[in-house]
Amino acid sequence: MTLWKVLLREVCPNLSMSFPRWTVPCAQKKQMSNSSSPNEFLLRAFADTRELQLLHFSLFLGLYLAALLGNGLIITAIACDHRLHTPMYFFLLNLSVFDLGTISTSVPKSMAISLWNSRAISYSGCAAQVFFLVIFILAEYFLLTVMAYDRFVAICRPLHYSSLMGSRACVKMAAAVWGSGFLNAVLHTANTFSLPLCRGNAVEQFYCSLPQLRRLSCSGSYLRESGVTVVSLCLVLGCFVFIVLSYVQIFTAVLRIPSEQGRHKAFSTCLPHLVVVSLFVSTLMFAQLSLSISSPAQDLVMAVLYSVVPPIVNPLIYSMRNKELKDALRKLIQWYEVKQNISPQWLLYHLCQEVVIDALQAPPGLLVSCCVVPPAAIGMVQVTQEDQGQ
C-alpha cells in the first residue's frame, strides 16, 4: 500500500483518469483545485488599440451622461411638481430609477476598462454587478407589468381608478416590484457564485453576465441554477401574458369610444408605455437568443442594446408626447437658469411681487408697502387699492 502511494505520487502528472476507487486521482485533485472560486474575473474589452479604447470611452461617457441627464430630470420634475403626483408618474419615477441603476452598474466599469486598459474585476465586484443588474432588469420588467395594469384600470375601469390605484395601493405595488427583484437577485447571485468554476475566469462580456458565468462552471454542476432560472422564466412569461391580455382589453375598450378625439387621447396615454415594453422585451429576447446562435461580437452588441439603449431612450419616449411632463421639465430648467443668473434687482422684484400677492389677499385697510418697488409692481398695488376702495 505504501509503495503504491509513493509510485502514485511520482507518476501522478502523467496518469490518465482511470484510478482505483479507493484512491484519489491526481487529475481529480487538479480539477478540484481549478474549480475553486477565482480571486478575479477578466471582462471583455471593446477594442485592443489605444485609439479605439479612447473612442469607446468617449462614446460610452456621452451615452452615460445622456442617461443621467434624462432620467435625472424626470425624477426631479416628478418629485418637485405636485401636479405629477399621480400613479402613472409615480411608476415612471421608479422606472427612471431602474434605468439609472441598470446603466450605472454596467457602463462605468466598461469605461474604466478602456481608460485604464485593465480587464480585471474582483470576485466581490463581479458578484455585486450581477446582483444589482438582476435587481434592476427584472424589477423594471415587473414594473412595466404594473404600469400596464395602471393603464388598463384608467381606460377600462375609469370609475374605479381612484379606489384601485390609490396611494397606498401604488406603494404596495412598488414594494412588491422591488421585493421581487431583490429576491430573484439573491437567488441567482447565490446560486451562480456557489457553482464550482473550472473553465477559467475570462467572461466574454463587458460586464459580469449570468449566462457567461454559467459557461465557466463545471459541466453538470448547474442543475440548481437551472431550477432558479426556470422559476424566473415562468414569472417573466406570466408577466408577458398579463401585459398582452391587458392591451387586448385596452384596445377593445378604446375602439368602442365613439369620438375620434377620445380614441386619440386614450391611445396617446398608452403609446409611450407600449413602445417602452416593446423595446425592452425585444432587445432582451434577442440578446438571450443570440447566446447560442451568434458570435461573441454579436453578443456584445446585443448586450449594449438591452443594457444601454433603453435607459437613454425611455426618457425621450415618455417626454416626447407628454405635455404635463414637458411643462414640468420646462419650469424646472427655467428655475435653474434663473437661479444661476440671480441678481439683487431680480430678488427685489420678486419679493415685491410676493408683497403684491399678500396685498391682494389682505383685508381692506391693511397697508402693504415696499421701500423700492418697480413700476409694474406700483401699478399692481394701485389697481389693488382701487379694487379694495370699490
Secondary structure, 3 states (H helix, E strand, C coil): CHHHHHHHHHHHHHCCCCCCCCCCCHHHHHHHHHCCCCCEEECCCCCCCHHHHHHHHHHHHHHHHHHHHHHHHHHHHHHHCHHHCCHHHHHHHHHHHHHHHHHHHHHHHHHHHHHHCCCEEEHHHHHHHHHHHHHHHHHHHHHHHHHHHHHHHHHHCHHHHHHHCCHHHHHHHHHHHHHHHHHHHHHHHHHHCCCCECCCCECCCCCCCHHHHHHCECCCCCHHHHHHHHHHHHHHHHHHHHHHHHHHHHHHHHHCCCCHHHHHHHHHHHHHHHHHHHHHHHHHHHHHHHHHHCCHHHHHHHHHHHHCHHHHHHHHHHHHCCHHHHHHHHHHHHHHHHHHCCCHHHHHHHHHHHHHHHHHHCCCCCCCCCCCCCHHHHHHHHHHHHHHHC
